[in-house]
Amino acid sequence: MKANKFFVLVLLALTLLTLQTTPKASSISKLEEVKPSTALYAIDFVNETLGFTCGSIGIMLKTVDGGENWNILEWAESGNMSVELFDISFVDENNGWIAGAYMHPGRGFGFIMHTNDSGLTWAYQYTRDLWTIESIDMYNSTFGQAAGGQNMAGSYPQEAFYKTVDGENWILDYEYVYPGWRVNDIQIFNPDVDNWYLWACALEGKIWHKIFWTGYENIYVGQYIHFEAIHMLNMTDGYVVGANGGVYSIEGRHGGLRFVELHMFTGKTLSDVKFYNKTLGWITTYTGEIYITTDAGLTWNLDYLLPGTEPCLRALDVTHNTPKVWVVGGQTAKAFGGRAELATIVSKSSPWEIQLCPSMIFEIPLNETIYNVYMEADSTLTNFVYNMTGDTFYFKVFGPDTCTGHCNITVPKELVEGNIQVVIDGLTILDATITDNATHYFVSITYHHSIHDINFDMNYWMKPDLNHNNIIDIYDVVMVTGIYGSREGDPNFNATRDLYPDGIINIYDVVKVTGRYGETL
């Protein structure tokens, strides 16, 4: 009797198919290129809660709650692929400066910008054709220095220093013409009329030192060191790190200088160094590591490794009152030949946490319209594939073993015809957190690394692959007809088989599964 009932239902379903419209043609669309995002180059916190960061494509971000939330500061060149914002320096809650450049070969220019309203508006104070300005340090609202030296006309870089004594007008204070050198980082102390110090580091193994009454002096250390960052604890003592993996101490005595190699990270390129006091400090690398020292740089231990296949950390900042650390950088993503730098902010009070995750934009074509799916994760995301027939997209996530991964997915509502279901490795339905607004769904999932396949189904109650074997077959038909007639509240009712969601397993649900019989997803 059950067998006869089953065949009657199938026959009736096939008959009803003649009344339905033609289904969507089978099509799979792959994203050929990851849309460019951004890398962050510099970060500066004014106090425990107010901080700013900047980077590529003209991006500026601001937090007023200690990094819990970051908001984009819009300005005229936001999103401009030719604009690089290299460094940022704030002296109070309102006044800040940025050093950057328009990177047009043969016709670009470096610039210094200022804001007096906490980043809401920016004005140019200085520009220089064909030369980048890549570092800036303001001691107060009137006195500051900047430096750079990359030439956009194709000739060798040169070291150049700029100065302001009123916070508004800048001059070229000194230029050292020697092929192959440029200044990467700068720091000043005690700028008064009688006594002030400048320290800077450069490529080709040079540390610059300036005392007000003696002018600029350079100390040549080694041709192949390539200093990346400098941090001075006071006017005479500090640290410098190099692209060769070296950590060095600077000990100034009576205008002289003692330069000591403290540690060597073989095979690492160090990007920044900051100390909270004489013993506690951190360094970052261009391969995503953060190291910590508690003995004034004599020994270093790995404190954090940014997840991903090509992580890159560029700059860090430490608050003055308590040792809270922020680190910014990027991560290079690959998908079908495309590459994009993805912004990252990590912070540490205890333990480290990612505050701004790598972000990607994927295009989904539907009915001659392109829709963007936004994805943020502390994992590496690859192999994005959209299946138009199944209203599904797939992607891979991977990261360090034993770590927990998180992914936030923003989907336009036009793409979602039914309910959203997320399946990992084709087997387990993830407990996703789903919220929405008028235009988008926001889906958050959590998983354990290392490598997983994620199936994001935007129409799962209308998709009759009930046993998740990626084909509509007789097993799916049986799973529907086996509870035919059951209603919501009945012990044998199963909502996942209510493909036409009306609270009852009826002929409409049978039509949903038989109408796509044999289809491979």
C-alpha positions in Angstrom: 0.0 0.0 0.0 2.8 2.4 0.9 4.6 1.6 -2.4 1.4 2.3 -4.4 0.9 5.5 -2.5 4.4 6.6 -3.3 4.1 6.0 -7.1 0.7 7.7 -7.2 2.3 10.8 -5.6 5.2 10.8 -8.0 2.9 10.4 -11.0 0.7 13.3 -9.8 3.8 15.4 -9.2 5.1 14.8 -12.7 1.7 15.7 -14.1 1.6 19.0 -12.2 5.1 19.9 -13.6 3.4 20.8 -16.9 1.7 23.7 -15.1 5.0 25.2 -13.8 7.2 27.7 -15.5 10.6 26.6 -17.0 13.2 26.4 -14.3 16.4 28.6 -14.3 19.1 27.3 -16.7 22.0 25.6 -15.0 24.9 28.0 -14.6 28.0 28.4 -12.4 29.8 31.7 -12.1 33.3 31.9 -10.6 34.8 35.1 -9.3 37.9 35.7 -11.4 39.4 38.4 -9.3 39.3 39.5 -5.7 38.3 43.2 -5.6 41.1 45.4 -4.2 40.7 46.3 -0.6 43.3 48.1 1.5 46.4 47.7 3.7 46.9 49.9 6.8 50.3 51.5 7.2 50.2 53.5 10.4 48.3 53.9 13.7 48.2 56.5 16.4 46.1 56.6 19.6 45.6 59.9 21.4 44.4 58.2 24.5 42.8 54.9 25.7 39.7 55.3 23.5 40.5 57.6 20.6 42.6 56.3 17.8 43.3 56.8 14.1 44.8 54.6 11.3 45.5 55.2 7.6 46.8 53.3 4.6 46.5 52.5 0.9 43.8 53.8 -1.5 43.4 56.9 0.7 41.7 55.1 3.6 41.4 56.6 7.1 39.7 55.0 10.0 38.8 56.3 13.5 37.7 54.7 16.7 36.2 56.4 19.8 35.7 53.3 21.9 39.1 51.8 22.2 38.9 49.9 18.9 35.7 48.1 19.4 34.3 49.9 16.4 36.2 51.5 13.5 34.5 54.1 11.2 35.8 55.3 7.8 36.7 59.0 7.6 35.5 60.1 4.2 37.5 62.7 2.3 38.0 63.8 -1.3 40.3 60.9 -2.2 38.8 58.0 -0.3 39.1 54.9 -2.4 41.6 56.5 -4.9 43.9 53.6 -6.0 46.8 56.1 -6.5 46.8 57.6 -3.0 49.0 56.3 -0.2 48.7 57.6 3.3 51.9 56.5 4.9 52.0 58.0 8.4 49.7 59.8 10.9 50.4 61.8 14.0 47.8 63.4 16.4 48.8 65.7 19.3 45.3 66.0 20.8 41.7 64.9 20.2 41.3 67.4 17.3 44.6 68.1 15.7 46.3 65.6 13.5 48.6 65.4 10.5 49.1 62.8 7.7 52.1 62.2 5.4 51.3 60.7 2.0 51.6 60.8 -1.7 49.8 60.5 -5.0 51.7 57.7 -6.7 51.5 58.8 -10.4 54.7 57.8 -12.2 56.3 60.9 -13.6 53.7 63.3 -12.3 52.8 62.4 -8.7 53.5 64.4 -5.5 54.0 64.0 -1.8 51.8 65.9 0.7 51.2 66.8 4.3 47.6 67.2 5.4 46.1 68.6 8.6 42.8 68.3 10.5 41.5 70.4 13.3 38.2 68.6 13.8 39.3 65.1 14.7 39.5 63.9 11.1 36.1 65.2 9.8 37.8 67.5 7.3 41.4 67.7 6.0 43.4 70.4 4.3 46.8 70.3 2.5 49.6 72.2 4.2 52.5 71.2 1.9 53.1 69.4 -1.4 56.2 68.5 -3.3 56.1 67.3 -6.9 57.6 63.9 -7.7 58.7 63.1 -4.1 56.9 61.0 -1.5 56.6 62.1 2.2 56.4 58.9 4.2 56.9 59.7 7.9 55.7 62.5 10.2 56.0 63.2 13.9 54.4 66.2 15.6 55.7 67.0 19.1 52.8 69.5 19.8 50.4 71.6 17.8 53.1 73.8 16.4 56.4 71.9 16.0 56.9 68.8 13.9 59.1 67.1 11.3 58.4 64.9 8.3 60.7 63.0 6.0 60.7 60.9 2.8 62.6 60.5 -0.4 61.1 58.2 -3.0 61.2 59.7 -6.4 58.3 59.2 -8.8 60.2 60.3 -11.9 62.2 57.1 -12.0 65.4 58.4 -10.5 67.0 57.2 -7.3 65.4 58.0 -3.9 67.0 60.6 -1.7 66.7 61.6 1.9 64.7 64.8 2.6 63.5 66.4 5.9 60.7 68.9 6.3 59.9 71.1 9.3 57.1 73.3 10.7 57.4 75.6 13.7 53.8 76.9 13.6 51.8 73.8 12.7 50.8 75.3 9.4 53.7 76.2 7.2 56.3 73.6 6.2 59.7 74.0 4.6 62.3 71.7 3.1 64.7 71.7 6.0 67.5 69.4 4.7 68.1 67.1 1.7 70.8 64.6 1.4 71.5 63.6 -2.2 72.8 60.1 -2.4 71.3 57.5 -4.7 69.4 54.6 -3.0 68.6 56.1 0.4 65.4 57.4 1.8 64.0 58.0 5.3 61.5 55.4 6.7 60.7 56.6 10.2 61.2 59.7 12.3 60.9 60.9 15.9 61.5 64.2 17.7 62.0 65.3 21.3 61.9 68.6 23.3 61.5 71.1 20.5 62.4 74.4 22.1 64.7 77.2 21.0 67.6 75.9 23.1 67.5 72.1 22.8 65.8 69.6 20.6 66.6 66.3 19.1 65.5 64.5 16.0 66.1 60.8 15.3 65.4 59.0 12.0 66.3 55.8 10.2 66.8 55.1 6.6 67.5 52.5 4.0 71.1 51.5 3.3 72.0 51.3 7.0 71.8 54.9 8.2 70.5 56.5 11.3 70.0 60.3 11.2 70.5 62.4 14.3 69.9 66.1 14.6 70.6 68.4 17.6 69.3 71.9 17.2 72.7 73.6 17.4 74.7 71.0 15.3 72.5 70.4 12.3 71.8 67.0 10.7 74.3 64.2 11.1 74.1 60.7 9.8 75.7 57.6 11.3 76.4 54.9 8.7 75.9 51.5 10.2 75.8 49.0 7.4 74.9 49.0 3.7 72.6 46.0 3.8 70.6 46.6 7.0 67.8 48.8 5.6 66.4 50.2 8.8 62.6 50.2 8.8 61.6 51.8 12.2 63.0 53.6 15.2 61.6 54.2 18.7 63.4 56.5 21.2 62.6 56.2 24.9 64.2 59.7 25.5 66.5 62.1 23.7 69.4 59.7 23.7 68.3 56.1 24.1 66.1 53.9 21.9 65.8 51.0 19.5 65.8 50.5 15.8 64.8 47.5 13.7 65.9 46.4 10.2 64.8 44.5 7.2 67.7 42.1 7.9 65.9 40.9 11.0 68.1 42.8 13.4 67.1 44.6 16.6 69.5 47.2 17.7 69.8 49.6 20.7 70.9 53.2 20.4 72.7 54.6 23.4 73.5 58.3 23.1 76.1 59.8 25.4 77.1 63.5 25.2 76.2 63.8 21.6 77.9 60.5 20.7 76.2 57.2 19.9 76.7 53.6 20.8 75.0 51.2 18.5 74.5 47.6 19.7 73.0 44.5 18.0 70.6 42.9 20.6 68.9 40.2 18.6 68.8 38.8 15.1 65.6 37.2 13.6 67.2 35.3 10.8 65.0 35.3 7.7 62.6 37.9 9.1 61.9 41.4 7.9 61.0 43.6 10.9 58.5 46.4 10.3 58.1 48.4 13.5 59.2 48.6 17.2 57.6 50.2 20.2 58.4 50.2 23.9 56.1 50.9 26.8 59.0 51.4 29.2 62.7 50.6 29.3 62.1 46.8 29.5 58.7 46.0 27.9 58.4 46.3 24.1 57.0 44.7 20.9 58.1 44.4 17.3 56.2 43.4 14.3 57.2 41.6 11.0 56.1 41.7 7.4 55.2 38.0 7.8 52.5 38.6 10.5 54.4 37.9 13.7 54.3 40.0 16.9 57.2 39.5 19.3 57.5 40.7 22.9 60.4 41.4 25.2 60.4 42.0 28.9 64.2 42.4 29.4 65.0 45.5 27.3 65.3 43.7 24.0 67.8 41.0 25.0 65.3 38.1 24.4 62.1 38.1 22.3 59.2 35.6 22.4 56.4 35.1 19.8 53.4 36.8 21.3 51.0 36.4 18.3 50.8 35.2 14.7 48.2 36.7 12.4 46.2 33.9 10.7 46.3 33.5 7.0 48.7 32.4 4.2 50.4 35.7 3.6 49.9 37.9 6.7 51.7 41.2 6.9 51.9 43.6 9.9 53.3 47.1 9.3 52.9 49.3 12.4 52.1 49.3 16.0 51.2 51.8 18.8 51.2 51.5 22.6 49.1 53.6 24.9 50.9 55.6 27.6 48.8 54.9 30.7 48.4 51.2 30.4 50.3 48.9 28.0 47.6 48.3 25.5 48.9 47.6 22.0 47.4 48.1 18.6 48.9 46.6 15.4 47.8 47.3 11.8 48.7 45.8 8.5 47.2 43.7 5.7 47.0 40.3 4.2 47.5 39.3 0.6 44.6 37.3 -0.7 44.6 35.1 -3.8 41.6 33.8 -5.8 41.8 32.7 -9.4 44.8 34.9 -10.1 43.5 38.0 -8.3 45.3 39.6 -5.4 44.2 42.1 -2.9 45.6 43.7 0.3 43.1 43.2 3.1 43.1 45.5 6.1 43.8 44.1 9.6 43.8 45.6 13.1 44.7 43.5 16.1 44.8 44.7 19.7 46.1 43.4 22.9 45.2 44.0 26.5 45.1 40.3 27.2 44.9 38.2 25.0 45.3 39.4 21.4 42.1 39.9 19.4 41.3 40.9 15.8 39.3 44.1 15.7 39.1 44.6 11.9 39.2 41.4 9.9 40.3 40.9 6.3 37.5 41.8 4.0 36.6 40.6 0.5 33.9 41.5 -2.0 32.5 38.9 -4.3 30.3 39.6 -7.3 27.2 37.5 -8.0 25.4 38.1 -11.3 21.6 37.6 -11.3 19.1 38.8 -13.8 21.5 41.2 -15.5 22.4 42.8 -12.1 25.6 42.5 -10.2 25.2 42.0 -6.5 28.1 42.2 -4.0 28.6 39.7 -1.2 30.9 41.0 1.6 32.9 38.6 3.7 35.2 39.3 6.7 37.1 36.6 8.4 40.1 35.9 10.6 40.7 33.0 8.2 42.0 32.9 4.7 39.1 32.8 2.2 39.6 31.2 -1.2 37.9 29.3 -4.1 34.6 31.3 -4.1 32.1 29.7 -6.5 28.5 30.8 -7.1 26.0 28.2 -8.3 23.1 30.1 -9.9 20.8 27.0 -10.1 21.2 26.1 -6.5 21.1 29.7 -5.1 24.3 28.7 -3.3 27.8 29.8 -3.1 30.8 27.9 -1.8 34.2 28.9 -0.5 37.1 27.5 1.5 38.4 28.7 4.9 41.7 27.8 6.4 44.0 28.9 9.2 46.4 27.6 11.9 45.4 24.2 13.4 43.6 24.2 16.7 42.5 27.9 16.3 38.9 29.0 16.1 37.8 30.8 13.0 35.1 33.4 12.5 33.5 34.6 9.3 30.9 37.4 8.8 28.9 37.4 5.5 26.8 40.2 4.2 24.3 39.2 1.5 21.8 41.4 -0.4 18.2 40.3 0.2 17.6 40.1 -3.6 19.7 36.9 -3.6 17.7 35.2 -0.9 14.5 33.5 -1.9 14.0 31.3 1.2 15.9 30.7 4.4 19.7 30.7 4.9 21.5 27.6 5.8 25.3 27.2 6.2 26.8 23.7 5.9 30.5 22.8 6.7 32.3 20.1 4.7 29.0 18.9 3.2 27.9 17.3 6.5 27.2 19.6 9.4 24.8 22.5 9.6 26.5 25.4 11.4 24.6 27.3 14.0 24.7 30.6 12.3 23.7 33.9 13.8 21.5 35.8 11.3 20.3 39.4 11.5 19.1 41.8 8.9 18.1 45.3 7.9 16.0 46.6 5.1 18.5 45.6 2.4 20.9 42.9 3.6 21.2 39.7 5.8 24.2 39.6 8.1 25.4 36.0 8.8 28.1 35.1 11.4 29.6 31.6 11.7 32.3 30.0 13.9 34.3 26.9 13.2 37.6 25.2 14.2 40.5 25.3 11.8 42.4 24.1 9.8 40.7 23.6 6.3 36.9 23.5 5.6 34.5 23.8 2.7 31.6 26.1 3.4 28.3 25.8 1.6 26.2 28.9 1.9 22.6 28.1 0.9 20.3 31.1 0.3 17.2 29.1 -0.5 17.5 25.8 1.4 13.9 25.1 2.1 13.2 25.2 -1.7 16.2 23.0 -2.4 15.3 19.4 -2.2 18.8 17.9 -1.6 17.6 16.8 1.8 20.5 14.3 2.4 23.2 16.8 1.2 24.8 14.5 -1.3 24.7 17.3 -4.0 22.2 15.4 -6.3 18.4 15.3 -6.3 17.7 11.6 -6.3 15.2 9.0 -5.1 16.4 9.3 -1.5 15.2 12.9 -1.5 11.8 11.9 -2.9 11.4 9.2 -0.3 12.3 11.6 2.5 9.3 13.8 1.4 6.7 11.2 0.5 7.6 9.2 3.6 6.0 11.8 5.9 3.3 12.9 3.4 0.3 14.5 5.1 2.1 15.4 8.3 1.5 18.8 9.8 3.4 21.2 12.0 3.0 19.8 15.5 2.8 16.2 14.4 5.5 13.9 15.9 6.8 12.9 12.4 6.7 16.4 10.9 10.0 17.7 9.7 10.3 21.4 8.8 13.4 20.9 6.6 11.2 18.7 4.3 8.4 21.3 4.1 9.9 22.6 0.8 6.9 24.8 0.2 6.8 26.3 3.7 3.1 26.1 4.6 3.2 23.9 7.7 2.2 20.7 5.9 3.9 18.1 3.8 1.7 18.0 0.7 1.8 17.7 -3.1 3.6 21.0 -3.4 6.5 19.7 -1.5 6.6 16.6 -3.7 6.6 18.7 -6.8 9.5 20.7 -5.5 11.7 17.5 -5.2 10.4 15.6 -8.3 10.6 18.8 -10.5 14.4 18.8 -10.0 14.9 15.1 -10.0 18.4 14.1 -11.3 19.8 17.6 -11.0 23.4 17.8 -9.7 24.2 20.7 -7.5 
